[in-house]
Amino acid sequence: MRCENITCACKALGDCTRIKIILFLKDEKRCVCEIYEKLKLPQNLVSHHLKILREAKLITVKRSGKWMHYSLNATQLKKITQAFNSLNSTK
């Protein structure tokens, strides 16, 4: 994984609200209305955080009719986990 991708992911995860969003998406995909209701934050602020997480490729979005459903990008999260685990390698 490229250094720039890891840096981008770390910056995206450097905010408590974005961590809360990641944890909320852990079990299933959610629409933005569920996310802002859960976090008790304005919709525009949640949308801003979702944009940052999307740009870091930590979440994906899929349109279903007029709704946008957000979910974790398991592939990207696995790559980031592997990159951090490799720092602890004794090879």
HTML snippet that shows the backbone in 3Dmol.js (N, CA, C, O; Angstrom):
<script src="https://3Dmol.org/build/3Dmol-min.js"></script>
<div id="view" style="width:600px;height:400px;position:relative"></div>
<script>
const pdb = `
ATOM      1  N   MET A   1       0.842  -1.177   0.000  1.00  0.00           N
ATOM      2  CA  MET A   1       0.000   0.000   0.000  1.00  0.00           C
ATOM      3  C   MET A   1       0.886   1.239   0.000  1.00  0.00           C
ATOM      4  O   MET A   1       1.895   1.287   0.704  1.00  0.00           O
ATOM      5  N   ARG A   2       0.514   2.220  -0.776  1.00  0.00           N
ATOM      6  CA  ARG A   2       1.307   3.435  -0.910  1.00  0.00           C
ATOM      7  C   ARG A   2       1.213   4.288   0.353  1.00  0.00           C
ATOM      8  O   ARG A   2       0.189   4.305   1.036  1.00  0.00           O
ATOM      9  N   CYS A   3       2.267   4.970   0.634  1.00  0.00           N
ATOM     10  CA  CYS A   3       2.361   5.842   1.806  1.00  0.00           C
ATOM     11  C   CYS A   3       1.249   6.900   1.790  1.00  0.00           C
ATOM     12  O   CYS A   3       0.665   7.206   2.830  1.00  0.00           O
ATOM     13  N   GLU A   4       0.964   7.448   0.621  1.00  0.00           N
ATOM     14  CA  GLU A   4      -0.065   8.481   0.509  1.00  0.00           C
ATOM     15  C   GLU A   4      -1.431   7.941   0.919  1.00  0.00           C
ATOM     16  O   GLU A   4      -2.217   8.654   1.544  1.00  0.00           O
ATOM     17  N   ASN A   5      -1.722   6.683   0.572  1.00  0.00           N
ATOM     18  CA  ASN A   5      -3.002   6.085   0.931  1.00  0.00           C
ATOM     19  C   ASN A   5      -3.116   5.889   2.440  1.00  0.00           C
ATOM     20  O   ASN A   5      -4.174   6.119   3.027  1.00  0.00           O
ATOM     21  N   ILE A   6      -2.022   5.464   3.057  1.00  0.00           N
ATOM     22  CA  ILE A   6      -2.012   5.275   4.507  1.00  0.00           C
ATOM     23  C   ILE A   6      -2.173   6.624   5.204  1.00  0.00           C
ATOM     24  O   ILE A   6      -2.931   6.739   6.168  1.00  0.00           O
ATOM     25  N   THR A   7      -1.468   7.636   4.721  1.00  0.00           N
ATOM     26  CA  THR A   7      -1.565   8.969   5.301  1.00  0.00           C
ATOM     27  C   THR A   7      -2.982   9.503   5.196  1.00  0.00           C
ATOM     28  O   THR A   7      -3.511  10.046   6.166  1.00  0.00           O
ATOM     29  N   CYS A   8      -3.594   9.359   4.052  1.00  0.00           N
ATOM     30  CA  CYS A   8      -4.967   9.815   3.832  1.00  0.00           C
ATOM     31  C   CYS A   8      -5.926   9.100   4.786  1.00  0.00           C
ATOM     32  O   CYS A   8      -6.802   9.732   5.376  1.00  0.00           O
ATOM     33  N   ALA A   9      -5.762   7.798   4.936  1.00  0.00           N
ATOM     34  CA  ALA A   9      -6.622   7.026   5.841  1.00  0.00           C
ATOM     35  C   ALA A   9      -6.425   7.475   7.283  1.00  0.00           C
ATOM     36  O   ALA A   9      -7.397   7.609   8.026  1.00  0.00           O
ATOM     37  N   CYS A  10      -5.182   7.709   7.687  1.00  0.00           N
ATOM     38  CA  CYS A  10      -4.907   8.153   9.060  1.00  0.00           C
ATOM     39  C   CYS A  10      -5.533   9.516   9.331  1.00  0.00           C
ATOM     40  O   CYS A  10      -6.094   9.743  10.403  1.00  0.00           O
ATOM     41  N   LYS A  11      -5.438  10.417   8.364  1.00  0.00           N
ATOM     42  CA  LYS A  11      -6.056  11.734   8.524  1.00  0.00           C
ATOM     43  C   LYS A  11      -7.570  11.601   8.640  1.00  0.00           C
ATOM     44  O   LYS A  11      -8.196  12.273   9.460  1.00  0.00           O
ATOM     45  N   ALA A  12      -8.153  10.738   7.824  1.00  0.00           N
ATOM     46  CA  ALA A  12      -9.602  10.539   7.860  1.00  0.00           C
ATOM     47  C   ALA A  12     -10.039   9.951   9.196  1.00  0.00           C
ATOM     48  O   ALA A  12     -11.105  10.292   9.707  1.00  0.00           O
ATOM     49  N   LEU A  13      -9.227   9.078   9.756  1.00  0.00           N
ATOM     50  CA  LEU A  13      -9.571   8.439  11.024  1.00  0.00           C
ATOM     51  C   LEU A  13      -9.154   9.275  12.231  1.00  0.00           C
ATOM     52  O   LEU A  13      -9.358   8.862  13.372  1.00  0.00           O
ATOM     53  N   GLY A  14      -8.575  10.437  11.986  1.00  0.00           N
ATOM     54  CA  GLY A  14      -8.107  11.296  13.058  1.00  0.00           C
ATOM     55  C   GLY A  14      -9.190  12.182  13.650  1.00  0.00           C
ATOM     56  O   GLY A  14      -8.881  13.173  14.312  1.00  0.00           O
ATOM     57  N   ASP A  15     -10.432  11.848  13.428  1.00  0.00           N
ATOM     58  CA  ASP A  15     -11.547  12.635  13.938  1.00  0.00           C
ATOM     59  C   ASP A  15     -12.532  11.697  14.628  1.00  0.00           C
ATOM     60  O   ASP A  15     -12.906  10.664  14.074  1.00  0.00           O
ATOM     61  N   CYS A  16     -12.942  12.053  15.815  1.00  0.00           N
ATOM     62  CA  CYS A  16     -13.830  11.203  16.617  1.00  0.00           C
ATOM     63  C   CYS A  16     -15.160  10.918  15.907  1.00  0.00           C
ATOM     64  O   CYS A  16     -15.671   9.800  15.979  1.00  0.00           O
ATOM     65  N   THR A  17     -15.711  11.907  15.232  1.00  0.00           N
ATOM     66  CA  THR A  17     -16.984  11.707  14.525  1.00  0.00           C
ATOM     67  C   THR A  17     -16.825  10.669  13.426  1.00  0.00           C
ATOM     68  O   THR A  17     -17.707   9.830  13.238  1.00  0.00           O
ATOM     69  N   ARG A  18     -15.726  10.712  12.706  1.00  0.00           N
ATOM     70  CA  ARG A  18     -15.515   9.746  11.629  1.00  0.00           C
ATOM     71  C   ARG A  18     -15.286   8.342  12.175  1.00  0.00           C
ATOM     72  O   ARG A  18     -15.695   7.363  11.552  1.00  0.00           O
ATOM     73  N   ILE A  19     -14.643   8.234  13.322  1.00  0.00           N
ATOM     74  CA  ILE A  19     -14.505   6.925  13.970  1.00  0.00           C
ATOM     75  C   ILE A  19     -15.885   6.395  14.346  1.00  0.00           C
ATOM     76  O   ILE A  19     -16.167   5.213  14.153  1.00  0.00           O
ATOM     77  N   LYS A  20     -16.739   7.252  14.876  1.00  0.00           N
ATOM     78  CA  LYS A  20     -18.102   6.846  15.244  1.00  0.00           C
ATOM     79  C   LYS A  20     -18.867   6.359  14.015  1.00  0.00           C
ATOM     80  O   LYS A  20     -19.610   5.380  14.088  1.00  0.00           O
ATOM     81  N   ILE A  21     -18.686   7.041  12.894  1.00  0.00           N
ATOM     82  CA  ILE A  21     -19.349   6.619  11.655  1.00  0.00           C
ATOM     83  C   ILE A  21     -18.848   5.244  11.236  1.00  0.00           C
ATOM     84  O   ILE A  21     -19.647   4.375  10.889  1.00  0.00           O
ATOM     85  N   ILE A  22     -17.543   5.036  11.265  1.00  0.00           N
ATOM     86  CA  ILE A  22     -16.967   3.734  10.908  1.00  0.00           C
ATOM     87  C   ILE A  22     -17.549   2.640  11.801  1.00  0.00           C
ATOM     88  O   ILE A  22     -17.944   1.581  11.313  1.00  0.00           O
ATOM     89  N   LEU A  23     -17.600   2.894  13.090  1.00  0.00           N
ATOM     90  CA  LEU A  23     -18.137   1.895  14.024  1.00  0.00           C
ATOM     91  C   LEU A  23     -19.620   1.637  13.771  1.00  0.00           C
ATOM     92  O   LEU A  23     -20.080   0.502  13.896  1.00  0.00           O
ATOM     93  N   PHE A  24     -20.367   2.675  13.416  1.00  0.00           N
ATOM     94  CA  PHE A  24     -21.796   2.516  13.136  1.00  0.00           C
ATOM     95  C   PHE A  24     -22.024   1.708  11.858  1.00  0.00           C
ATOM     96  O   PHE A  24     -23.019   0.991  11.742  1.00  0.00           O
ATOM     97  N   LEU A  25     -21.105   1.825  10.903  1.00  0.00           N
ATOM     98  CA  LEU A  25     -21.231   1.089   9.642  1.00  0.00           C
ATOM     99  C   LEU A  25     -20.664  -0.331   9.727  1.00  0.00           C
ATOM    100  O   LEU A  25     -20.737  -1.093   8.763  1.00  0.00           O
ATOM    101  N   LYS A  26     -20.107  -0.675  10.867  1.00  0.00           N
ATOM    102  CA  LYS A  26     -19.423  -1.960  11.023  1.00  0.00           C
ATOM    103  C   LYS A  26     -20.323  -3.153  10.697  1.00  0.00           C
ATOM    104  O   LYS A  26     -19.868  -4.124  10.093  1.00  0.00           O
ATOM    105  N   ASP A  27     -21.571  -3.089  11.084  1.00  0.00           N
ATOM    106  CA  ASP A  27     -22.449  -4.250  10.947  1.00  0.00           C
ATOM    107  C   ASP A  27     -23.325  -4.254   9.697  1.00  0.00           C
ATOM    108  O   ASP A  27     -23.713  -5.318   9.213  1.00  0.00           O
ATOM    109  N   GLU A  28     -23.634  -3.082   9.179  1.00  0.00           N
ATOM    110  CA  GLU A  28     -24.485  -3.034   7.992  1.00  0.00           C
ATOM    111  C   GLU A  28     -24.409  -1.680   7.309  1.00  0.00           C
ATOM    112  O   GLU A  28     -23.950  -0.699   7.893  1.00  0.00           O
ATOM    113  N   LYS A  29     -24.868  -1.641   6.061  1.00  0.00           N
ATOM    114  CA  LYS A  29     -24.893  -0.381   5.322  1.00  0.00           C
ATOM    115  C   LYS A  29     -26.010   0.493   5.879  1.00  0.00           C
ATOM    116  O   LYS A  29     -27.018  -0.004   6.380  1.00  0.00           O
ATOM    117  N   ARG A  30     -25.814   1.786   5.782  1.00  0.00           N
ATOM    118  CA  ARG A  30     -26.764   2.744   6.349  1.00  0.00           C
ATOM    119  C   ARG A  30     -26.940   3.936   5.414  1.00  0.00           C
ATOM    120  O   ARG A  30     -26.033   4.294   4.663  1.00  0.00           O
ATOM    121  N   CYS A  31     -28.115   4.539   5.474  1.00  0.00           N
ATOM    122  CA  CYS A  31     -28.327   5.780   4.728  1.00  0.00           C
ATOM    123  C   CYS A  31     -27.899   6.939   5.624  1.00  0.00           C
ATOM    124  O   CYS A  31     -27.783   6.785   6.840  1.00  0.00           O
ATOM    125  N   VAL A  32     -27.668   8.094   5.016  1.00  0.00           N
ATOM    126  CA  VAL A  32     -27.170   9.241   5.756  1.00  0.00           C
ATOM    127  C   VAL A  32     -28.145   9.649   6.854  1.00  0.00           C
ATOM    128  O   VAL A  32     -27.718  10.121   7.907  1.00  0.00           O
ATOM    129  N   CYS A  33     -29.439   9.477   6.630  1.00  0.00           N
ATOM    130  CA  CYS A  33     -30.415   9.866   7.657  1.00  0.00           C
ATOM    131  C   CYS A  33     -30.246   9.030   8.930  1.00  0.00           C
ATOM    132  O   CYS A  33     -30.411   9.548  10.034  1.00  0.00           O
ATOM    133  N   GLU A  34     -29.922   7.750   8.786  1.00  0.00           N
ATOM    134  CA  GLU A  34     -29.675   6.910   9.960  1.00  0.00           C
ATOM    135  C   GLU A  34     -28.416   7.358  10.693  1.00  0.00           C
ATOM    136  O   GLU A  34     -28.359   7.336  11.923  1.00  0.00           O
ATOM    137  N   ILE A  35     -27.413   7.763   9.926  1.00  0.00           N
ATOM    138  CA  ILE A  35     -26.134   8.152  10.521  1.00  0.00           C
ATOM    139  C   ILE A  35     -26.288   9.447  11.316  1.00  0.00           C
ATOM    140  O   ILE A  35     -25.842   9.521  12.461  1.00  0.00           O
ATOM    141  N   TYR A  36     -26.915  10.468  10.725  1.00  0.00           N
ATOM    142  CA  TYR A  36     -27.011  11.724  11.467  1.00  0.00           C
ATOM    143  C   TYR A  36     -27.985  11.626  12.632  1.00  0.00           C
ATOM    144  O   TYR A  36     -27.820  12.329  13.629  1.00  0.00           O
ATOM    145  N   GLU A  37     -28.999  10.768  12.528  1.00  0.00           N
ATOM    146  CA  GLU A  37     -29.891  10.559  13.675  1.00  0.00           C
ATOM    147  C   GLU A  37     -29.143   9.882  14.823  1.00  0.00           C
ATOM    148  O   GLU A  37     -29.301  10.257  15.985  1.00  0.00           O
ATOM    149  N   LYS A  38     -28.339   8.895  14.490  1.00  0.00           N
ATOM    150  CA  LYS A  38     -27.556   8.178  15.507  1.00  0.00           C
ATOM    151  C   LYS A  38     -26.551   9.104  16.190  1.00  0.00           C
ATOM    152  O   LYS A  38     -26.398   9.067  17.411  1.00  0.00           O
ATOM    153  N   LEU A  39     -25.871   9.931  15.405  1.00  0.00           N
ATOM    154  CA  LEU A  39     -24.831  10.803  15.945  1.00  0.00           C
ATOM    155  C   LEU A  39     -25.374  12.113  16.517  1.00  0.00           C
ATOM    156  O   LEU A  39     -24.656  12.858  17.184  1.00  0.00           O
ATOM    157  N   LYS A  40     -26.662  12.381  16.245  1.00  0.00           N
ATOM    158  CA  LYS A  40     -27.288  13.629  16.693  1.00  0.00           C
ATOM    159  C   LYS A  40     -26.515  14.860  16.194  1.00  0.00           C
ATOM    160  O   LYS A  40     -26.221  15.787  16.949  1.00  0.00           O
ATOM    161  N   LEU A  41     -26.205  14.829  14.911  1.00  0.00           N
ATOM    162  CA  LEU A  41     -25.486  15.918  14.255  1.00  0.00           C
ATOM    163  C   LEU A  41     -26.281  16.382  13.036  1.00  0.00           C
ATOM    164  O   LEU A  41     -27.093  15.623  12.507  1.00  0.00           O
ATOM    165  N   PRO A  42     -26.060  17.617  12.585  1.00  0.00           N
ATOM    166  CA  PRO A  42     -26.738  18.084  11.378  1.00  0.00           C
ATOM    167  C   PRO A  42     -26.337  17.258  10.156  1.00  0.00           C
ATOM    168  O   PRO A  42     -25.208  16.777  10.060  1.00  0.00           O
ATOM    169  N   GLN A  43     -27.268  17.105   9.237  1.00  0.00           N
ATOM    170  CA  GLN A  43     -27.053  16.298   8.042  1.00  0.00           C
ATOM    171  C   GLN A  43     -25.868  16.801   7.221  1.00  0.00           C
ATOM    172  O   GLN A  43     -25.092  15.999   6.702  1.00  0.00           O
ATOM    173  N   ASN A  44     -25.721  18.129   7.099  1.00  0.00           N
ATOM    174  CA  ASN A  44     -24.623  18.656   6.286  1.00  0.00           C
ATOM    175  C   ASN A  44     -23.261  18.344   6.906  1.00  0.00           C
ATOM    176  O   ASN A  44     -22.293  18.137   6.174  1.00  0.00           O
ATOM    177  N   LEU A  45     -23.161  18.307   8.229  1.00  0.00           N
ATOM    178  CA  LEU A  45     -21.902  17.976   8.886  1.00  0.00           C
ATOM    179  C   LEU A  45     -21.567  16.494   8.696  1.00  0.00           C
ATOM    180  O   LEU A  45     -20.413  16.139   8.454  1.00  0.00           O
ATOM    181  N   VAL A  46     -22.568  15.645   8.805  1.00  0.00           N
ATOM    182  CA  VAL A  46     -22.359  14.212   8.578  1.00  0.00           C
ATOM    183  C   VAL A  46     -21.944  13.978   7.131  1.00  0.00           C
ATOM    184  O   VAL A  46     -21.048  13.175   6.867  1.00  0.00           O
ATOM    185  N   SER A  47     -22.578  14.662   6.204  1.00  0.00           N
ATOM    186  CA  SER A  47     -22.214  14.521   4.793  1.00  0.00           C
ATOM    187  C   SER A  47     -20.764  14.927   4.552  1.00  0.00           C
ATOM    188  O   SER A  47     -20.070  14.301   3.751  1.00  0.00           O
ATOM    189  N   HIS A  48     -20.309  15.955   5.231  1.00  0.00           N
ATOM    190  CA  HIS A  48     -18.916  16.393   5.121  1.00  0.00           C
ATOM    191  C   HIS A  48     -17.969  15.274   5.590  1.00  0.00           C
ATOM    192  O   HIS A  48     -16.979  14.976   4.921  1.00  0.00           O
ATOM    193  N   HIS A  49     -18.274  14.667   6.722  1.00  0.00           N
ATOM    194  CA  HIS A  49     -17.439  13.584   7.241  1.00  0.00           C
ATOM    195  C   HIS A  49     -17.480  12.361   6.318  1.00  0.00           C
ATOM    196  O   HIS A  49     -16.461  11.701   6.115  1.00  0.00           O
ATOM    197  N   LEU A  50     -18.647  12.062   5.766  1.00  0.00           N
ATOM    198  CA  LEU A  50     -18.767  10.935   4.836  1.00  0.00           C
ATOM    199  C   LEU A  50     -17.920  11.176   3.588  1.00  0.00           C
ATOM    200  O   LEU A  50     -17.315  10.243   3.060  1.00  0.00           O
ATOM    201  N   LYS A  51     -17.875  12.408   3.119  1.00  0.00           N
ATOM    202  CA  LYS A  51     -17.059  12.741   1.951  1.00  0.00           C
ATOM    203  C   LYS A  51     -15.581  12.456   2.235  1.00  0.00           C
ATOM    204  O   LYS A  51     -14.885  11.893   1.391  1.00  0.00           O
ATOM    205  N   ILE A  52     -15.113  12.836   3.396  1.00  0.00           N
ATOM    206  CA  ILE A  52     -13.712  12.599   3.761  1.00  0.00           C
ATOM    207  C   ILE A  52     -13.427  11.101   3.829  1.00  0.00           C
ATOM    208  O   ILE A  52     -12.388  10.644   3.352  1.00  0.00           O
ATOM    209  N   LEU A  53     -14.332  10.348   4.413  1.00  0.00           N
ATOM    210  CA  LEU A  53     -14.157   8.895   4.499  1.00  0.00           C
ATOM    211  C   LEU A  53     -14.188   8.246   3.111  1.00  0.00           C
ATOM    212  O   LEU A  53     -13.450   7.295   2.853  1.00  0.00           O
ATOM    213  N   ARG A  54     -15.041   8.760   2.223  1.00  0.00           N
ATOM    214  CA  ARG A  54     -15.092   8.246   0.840  1.00  0.00           C
ATOM    215  C   ARG A  54     -13.801   8.553   0.105  1.00  0.00           C
ATOM    216  O   ARG A  54     -13.267   7.694  -0.597  1.00  0.00           O
ATOM    217  N   GLU A  55     -13.293   9.768   0.257  1.00  0.00           N
ATOM    218  CA  GLU A  55     -12.053  10.158  -0.415  1.00  0.00           C
ATOM    219  C   GLU A  55     -10.875   9.299   0.055  1.00  0.00           C
ATOM    220  O   GLU A  55      -9.947   9.038  -0.710  1.00  0.00           O
ATOM    221  N   ALA A  56     -10.920   8.867   1.304  1.00  0.00           N
ATOM    222  CA  ALA A  56      -9.873   7.987   1.839  1.00  0.00           C
ATOM    223  C   ALA A  56     -10.147   6.529   1.481  1.00  0.00           C
ATOM    224  O   ALA A  56      -9.380   5.636   1.843  1.00  0.00           O
ATOM    225  N   LYS A  57     -11.248   6.297   0.767  1.00  0.00           N
ATOM    226  CA  LYS A  57     -11.657   4.960   0.329  1.00  0.00           C
ATOM    227  C   LYS A  57     -11.941   4.017   1.498  1.00  0.00           C
ATOM    228  O   LYS A  57     -11.808   2.800   1.367  1.00  0.00           O
ATOM    229  N   LEU A  58     -12.335   4.587   2.641  1.00  0.00           N
ATOM    230  CA  LEU A  58     -12.659   3.765   3.806  1.00  0.00           C
ATOM    231  C   LEU A  58     -14.110   3.307   3.791  1.00  0.00           C
ATOM    232  O   LEU A  58     -14.466   2.317   4.430  1.00  0.00           O
ATOM    233  N   ILE A  59     -14.942   4.035   3.057  1.00  0.00           N
ATOM    234  CA  ILE A  59     -16.344   3.647   2.897  1.00  0.00           C
ATOM    235  C   ILE A  59     -16.706   3.716   1.418  1.00  0.00           C
ATOM    236  O   ILE A  59     -16.036   4.367   0.617  1.00  0.00           O
ATOM    237  N   THR A  60     -17.772   3.033   1.093  1.00  0.00           N
ATOM    238  CA  THR A  60     -18.306   3.088  -0.271  1.00  0.00           C
ATOM    239  C   THR A  60     -19.747   3.569  -0.194  1.00  0.00           C
ATOM    240  O   THR A  60     -20.382   3.502   0.858  1.00  0.00           O
ATOM    241  N   VAL A  61     -20.245   4.047  -1.300  1.00  0.00           N
ATOM    242  CA  VAL A  61     -21.619   4.525  -1.356  1.00  0.00           C
ATOM    243  C   VAL A  61     -22.300   3.900  -2.560  1.00  0.00           C
ATOM    244  O   VAL A  61     -21.703   3.762  -3.628  1.00  0.00           O
ATOM    245  N   LYS A  62     -23.552   3.526  -2.372  1.00  0.00           N
ATOM    246  CA  LYS A  62     -24.335   2.949  -3.459  1.00  0.00           C
ATOM    247  C   LYS A  62     -25.709   3.599  -3.448  1.00  0.00           C
ATOM    248  O   LYS A  62     -26.369   3.687  -2.413  1.00  0.00           O
ATOM    249  N   ARG A  63     -26.123   4.055  -4.632  1.00  0.00           N
ATOM    250  CA  ARG A  63     -27.440   4.682  -4.755  1.00  0.00           C
ATOM    251  C   ARG A  63     -28.502   3.595  -4.884  1.00  0.00           C
ATOM    252  O   ARG A  63     -28.348   2.625  -5.627  1.00  0.00           O
ATOM    253  N   SER A  64     -29.583   3.791  -4.134  1.00  0.00           N
ATOM    254  CA  SER A  64     -30.740   2.905  -4.221  1.00  0.00           C
ATOM    255  C   SER A  64     -31.971   3.803  -4.291  1.00  0.00           C
ATOM    256  O   SER A  64     -32.491   4.252  -3.270  1.00  0.00           O
ATOM    257  N   GLY A  65     -32.428   4.054  -5.523  1.00  0.00           N
ATOM    258  CA  GLY A  65     -33.511   5.014  -5.706  1.00  0.00           C
ATOM    259  C   GLY A  65     -33.018   6.400  -5.356  1.00  0.00           C
ATOM    260  O   GLY A  65     -32.012   6.860  -5.895  1.00  0.00           O
ATOM    261  N   LYS A  66     -33.721   7.070  -4.456  1.00  0.00           N
ATOM    262  CA  LYS A  66     -33.279   8.402  -4.040  1.00  0.00           C
ATOM    263  C   LYS A  66     -32.353   8.353  -2.833  1.00  0.00           C
ATOM    264  O   LYS A  66     -31.878   9.395  -2.382  1.00  0.00           O
ATOM    265  N   TRP A  67     -32.092   7.190  -2.312  1.00  0.00           N
ATOM    266  CA  TRP A  67     -31.267   7.029  -1.115  1.00  0.00           C
ATOM    267  C   TRP A  67     -29.838   6.646  -1.465  1.00  0.00           C
ATOM    268  O   TRP A  67     -29.580   5.930  -2.433  1.00  0.00           O
ATOM    269  N   MET A  68     -28.921   7.143  -0.652  1.00  0.00           N
ATOM    270  CA  MET A  68     -27.515   6.769  -0.763  1.00  0.00           C
ATOM    271  C   MET A  68     -27.195   5.916   0.455  1.00  0.00           C
ATOM    272  O   MET A  68     -27.404   6.337   1.593  1.00  0.00           O
ATOM    273  N   HIS A  69     -26.685   4.710   0.208  1.00  0.00           N
ATOM    274  CA  HIS A  69     -26.343   3.810   1.300  1.00  0.00           C
ATOM    275  C   HIS A  69     -24.824   3.702   1.420  1.00  0.00           C
ATOM    276  O   HIS A  69     -24.121   3.451   0.441  1.00  0.00           O
ATOM    277  N   TYR A  70     -24.345   3.896   2.629  1.00  0.00           N
ATOM    278  CA  TYR A  70     -22.914   3.872   2.917  1.00  0.00           C
ATOM    279  C   TYR A  70     -22.554   2.575   3.623  1.00  0.00           C
ATOM    280  O   TYR A  70     -23.306   2.071   4.457  1.00  0.00           O
ATOM    281  N   SER A  71     -21.388   2.046   3.272  1.00  0.00           N
ATOM    282  CA  SER A  71     -20.903   0.828   3.916  1.00  0.00           C
ATOM    283  C   SER A  71     -19.378   0.887   3.988  1.00  0.00           C
ATOM    284  O   SER A  71     -18.734   1.680   3.301  1.00  0.00           O
ATOM    285  N   LEU A  72     -18.826   0.034   4.832  1.00  0.00           N
ATOM    286  CA  LEU A  72     -17.378  -0.018   4.962  1.00  0.00           C
ATOM    287  C   LEU A  72     -16.762  -0.626   3.717  1.00  0.00           C
ATOM    288  O   LEU A  72     -17.347  -1.513   3.096  1.00  0.00           O
ATOM    289  N   ASN A  73     -15.600  -0.156   3.360  1.00  0.00           N
ATOM    290  CA  ASN A  73     -14.820  -0.736   2.270  1.00  0.00           C
ATOM    291  C   ASN A  73     -13.859  -1.741   2.909  1.00  0.00           C
ATOM    292  O   ASN A  73     -12.740  -1.398   3.288  1.00  0.00           O
ATOM    293  N   ALA A  74     -14.314  -2.970   3.019  1.00  0.00           N
ATOM    294  CA  ALA A  74     -13.545  -4.006   3.717  1.00  0.00           C
ATOM    295  C   ALA A  74     -12.171  -4.220   3.091  1.00  0.00           C
ATOM    296  O   ALA A  74     -11.202  -4.470   3.807  1.00  0.00           O
ATOM    297  N   THR A  75     -12.075  -4.127   1.786  1.00  0.00           N
ATOM    298  CA  THR A  75     -10.798  -4.327   1.102  1.00  0.00           C
ATOM    299  C   THR A  75      -9.784  -3.274   1.536  1.00  0.00           C
ATOM    300  O   THR A  75      -8.644  -3.604   1.865  1.00  0.00           O
ATOM    301  N   GLN A  76     -10.194  -2.013   1.536  1.00  0.00           N
ATOM    302  CA  GLN A  76      -9.283  -0.934   1.920  1.00  0.00           C
ATOM    303  C   GLN A  76      -8.917  -1.034   3.400  1.00  0.00           C
ATOM    304  O   GLN A  76      -7.761  -0.827   3.768  1.00  0.00           O
ATOM    305  N   LEU A  77      -9.880  -1.345   4.236  1.00  0.00           N
ATOM    306  CA  LEU A  77      -9.595  -1.475   5.666  1.00  0.00           C
ATOM    307  C   LEU A  77      -8.626  -2.627   5.934  1.00  0.00           C
ATOM    308  O   LEU A  77      -7.773  -2.537   6.817  1.00  0.00           O
ATOM    309  N   LYS A  78      -8.762  -3.697   5.174  1.00  0.00           N
ATOM    310  CA  LYS A  78      -7.844  -4.831   5.324  1.00  0.00           C
ATOM    311  C   LYS A  78      -6.431  -4.420   4.917  1.00  0.00           C
ATOM    312  O   LYS A  78      -5.464  -4.774   5.592  1.00  0.00           O
ATOM    313  N   LYS A  79      -6.307  -3.675   3.820  1.00  0.00           N
ATOM    314  CA  LYS A  79      -4.988  -3.218   3.362  1.00  0.00           C
ATOM    315  C   LYS A  79      -4.323  -2.330   4.414  1.00  0.00           C
ATOM    316  O   LYS A  79      -3.126  -2.455   4.676  1.00  0.00           O
ATOM    317  N   ILE A  80      -5.100  -1.443   5.004  1.00  0.00           N
ATOM    318  CA  ILE A  80      -4.549  -0.559   6.026  1.00  0.00           C
ATOM    319  C   ILE A  80      -4.117  -1.362   7.250  1.00  0.00           C
ATOM    320  O   ILE A  80      -3.051  -1.116   7.814  1.00  0.00           O
ATOM    321  N   THR A  81      -4.935  -2.309   7.652  1.00  0.00           N
ATOM    322  CA  THR A  81      -4.584  -3.174   8.785  1.00  0.00           C
ATOM    323  C   THR A  81      -3.304  -3.940   8.500  1.00  0.00           C
ATOM    324  O   THR A  81      -2.435  -4.044   9.365  1.00  0.00           O
ATOM    325  N   GLN A  82      -3.184  -4.474   7.298  1.00  0.00           N
ATOM    326  CA  GLN A  82      -1.968  -5.202   6.922  1.00  0.00           C
ATOM    327  C   GLN A  82      -0.752  -4.287   6.919  1.00  0.00           C
ATOM    328  O   GLN A  82       0.334  -4.691   7.334  1.00  0.00           O
ATOM    329  N   ALA A  83      -0.931  -3.061   6.455  1.00  0.00           N
ATOM    330  CA  ALA A  83       0.188  -2.110   6.434  1.00  0.00           C
ATOM    331  C   ALA A  83       0.664  -1.818   7.852  1.00  0.00           C
ATOM    332  O   ALA A  83       1.868  -1.774   8.105  1.00  0.00           O
ATOM    333  N   PHE A  84      -0.265  -1.619   8.772  1.00  0.00           N
ATOM    334  CA  PHE A  84       0.127  -1.374  10.161  1.00  0.00           C
ATOM    335  C   PHE A  84       0.707  -2.626  10.814  1.00  0.00           C
ATOM    336  O   PHE A  84       1.647  -2.531  11.603  1.00  0.00           O
ATOM    337  N   ASN A  85       0.164  -3.780  10.499  1.00  0.00           N
ATOM    338  CA  ASN A  85       0.710  -5.013  11.052  1.00  0.00           C
ATOM    339  C   ASN A  85       2.134  -5.246  10.563  1.00  0.00           C
ATOM    340  O   ASN A  85       2.959  -5.803  11.288  1.00  0.00           O
ATOM    341  N   SER A  86       2.423  -4.822   9.340  1.00  0.00           N
ATOM    342  CA  SER A  86       3.778  -5.027   8.812  1.00  0.00           C
ATOM    343  C   SER A  86       4.812  -4.175   9.553  1.00  0.00           C
ATOM    344  O   SER A  86       6.002  -4.487   9.532  1.00  0.00           O
ATOM    345  N   LEU A  87       4.366  -3.112  10.201  1.00  0.00           N
ATOM    346  CA  LEU A  87       5.287  -2.290  10.993  1.00  0.00           C
ATOM    347  C   LEU A  87       5.784  -3.037  12.227  1.00  0.00           C
ATOM    348  O   LEU A  87       6.851  -2.744  12.766  1.00  0.00           O
ATOM    349  N   ASN A  88       4.989  -3.999  12.655  1.00  0.00           N
ATOM    350  CA  ASN A  88       5.325  -4.780  13.849  1.00  0.00           C
ATOM    351  C   ASN A  88       6.051  -6.078  13.490  1.00  0.00           C
ATOM    352  O   ASN A  88       6.371  -6.882  14.366  1.00  0.00           O
ATOM    353  N   SER A  89       6.300  -6.269  12.231  1.00  0.00           N
ATOM    354  CA  SER A  89       6.955  -7.493  11.768  1.00  0.00           C
ATOM    355  C   SER A  89       8.415  -7.519  12.193  1.00  0.00           C
ATOM    356  O   SER A  89       9.096  -6.493  12.183  1.00  0.00           O
ATOM    357  N   THR A  90       8.886  -8.703  12.567  1.00  0.00           N
ATOM    358  CA  THR A  90      10.275  -8.849  12.992  1.00  0.00           C
ATOM    359  C   THR A  90      11.140  -9.450  11.899  1.00  0.00           C
ATOM    360  O   THR A  90      12.243  -9.927  12.165  1.00  0.00           O
ATOM    361  N   LYS A  91      10.647  -9.429  10.680  1.00  0.00           N
ATOM    362  CA  LYS A  91      11.393 -10.004   9.547  1.00  0.00           C
ATOM    363  C   LYS A  91      12.568  -9.146   9.192  1.00  0.00           C
ATOM    364  O   LYS A  91      13.312  -9.469   8.266  1.00  0.00           O
TER     365      LYS A  91
END
`;
const viewer = $3Dmol.createViewer("view");
viewer.addModel(pdb, "pdb");
viewer.setStyle({}, {cartoon: {color: "spectrum"}});
viewer.zoomTo();
viewer.render();
</script>
